[in-house]
């Protein structure tokens, strides 16, 4: 097959993946979405397979994440590029593990690897479980029913296995092993179909309020009083329709609820007149994103502070400490605020804490009429199945829906309309297998993948271990990382840069300085390119903050500009001298430039230990860009000043709202 043909097939997979999600929402495409990519990977070298995977992933995620353009073109491109790396690793890993292996192993490696990578990109500080393959099936209760056992990752596994079976048959593999795999897919779907209960009406009347207020107007002082009047009217309407529980969307109240100037008394009057429990919400004092249960008596009886914050968009917001349901006179209501609803472990934690029903409150007005709102809403169906709970989803501009424990949407109102959705739900007790044991299935997939790949990896490492490039790479990259990792957070902040510089000095004495990139040649081009990267990223960050309505200004560093600049230059010299200097060269000699850039980027991210997602994301993007510049120019010294300047510019995220 020609190179162009392989690229076209990878692109076709990207298009199919895009089409499986909103706005096209053709979920059945997901069952064959990986087929063209897998055919393109047949007989391809792992390194070239990685490129094909990135191509397919980039096309898919550029389309799926097109809503990110409301925050700027560069954030959209960077997030799509980040997610496409996982598709690239999938393609590389499948070729590397399955090459020369039996047909059955080659087929099952596909869902194992895909599921493991989805799980890894869903956890940790950088977790972002958006556009998981299993989410494409949110409208198919028989398919997603397996999520009560496995979470959304089990649905992704089944869908990926389907593509693997079809692709292997097209590739001409023996039909016997494929029939076994196809039987597994069919059995899971038929089991789900037999287990999904018929729709039943809930006995607790609830209401979700959709005020339909533009995000940029929500906190406008000139509009706040009119907005409060609209909320009062909608709550009263919900009460007239008999709702016993009324849920407002995220940060619905444009004032503080508590304190001398708080409006809790007014909100309590709404609940009292409606004779209902009200889940109210506000951005308390500008620093706490909260949900409060207000009883029919008018008293606030419990409060929840958002725990999982949006990187950059909610920097400076004070997070809560635990996912704990709100106590109400009706039962315990587990609240997930906006971004939190995309994480399976949040719903699980709420149910483990005693939630009888789940409420997702969100302000998707930021999506500005794009497909982002529909993609976000699809997550709620999976949370319902995973936890065995009804979900009440109240969104500022939509989509406002009520979902039963089978994942079926039982009521909804059109987006961008002012409305009250009244429906019946049931309070549930007990725990699904997933709620009790969590991501056990995903962990099994991860360990199964490790058991498949580790023997081959070990053989490769043993074969390379005696070469000088491997030994130098392990020493130059590994020893400083271990030393600094042990020091960060345990010793004064000024010590670890000194230790890192000491390693750089020692290693740089082993070769001529130009081999480490410590020379005048290429310095100017490296400096200019590095400053361009830092400036472009700062501009993109400033525009994204502006989209959120956050003011942007560069604060004075602690101690003043001169001491702050000197400190940043020392840190930059230590990091760049290590990652793009003494560690880069042996890694490049061993495995090439791509590996050298990747390892340097990953090590730089690890240096952000104890910091938030913002710092890790900044280190990832600048590390990859600086590594690419180093690979191109052969110079590391020219990156010191851009690194320091970038850190100073990045300090804008320390602004307090």
Buried (B, 14 or more C-beta within 10 A) or exposed (E): EEEEEBBBBBBBBBBBBBBBBBBEBEBEBBBBBBBBBBBBBBEBEBBBBBBBBBBBBBBBBBBBBBBBBBBBEBBBBBBBBBBBBBBBBBBBBBBBBBBEEEBBBBBBBBBBBBBBBBBBBBBEBBBBBBBBBBBBBBBBBBBBBBBBBBBBBBBBBBBBBBBBBBBBBEBEBEEEBBEEBBEBBEEBBEEBEEEBEEEEEBEBBBBBBBBBBEBBBBBBEEBBEEBBEBBBBBBBBBBEBBBBBBBBBBBBBBBBBBEEEBBBEBBBBBBBBBEBBBBBBBBBEBEBBBBBBBBBEBEBBBBBBBBBBBBBBBBEBBEBEEBBBBBBEBBBBBBBBBBBBBBBBBBBBBBBEEBBBBBBBBBBBBBBBBBBBBBBBBBBBBBBBBBBBBBBBBBBBBBBBBBBBBBBBBBBBEBEEBBBBBBBBBBBEEBBBBBEBBBBBBBBBBEBBEEBBEEBEEEEEEEBEEEEBBBBBBBBBEBBBEBBBEBBEEEEEEEBBEBBBEBBEBBBEEBEEEBBBBBEEBBEBBBEBBBEBBBEBBEBBBBBBEBBEBEBEBEEBEEEEEEBBEBBBBBBBBBBBBBBBBBBBBBBBBBEBBBBBBBBBBBBBBBBEEEBBBBBBBBBBBBBBBBBBBBEBBBBBBBBBBBBBBBBBBBBBEBEE
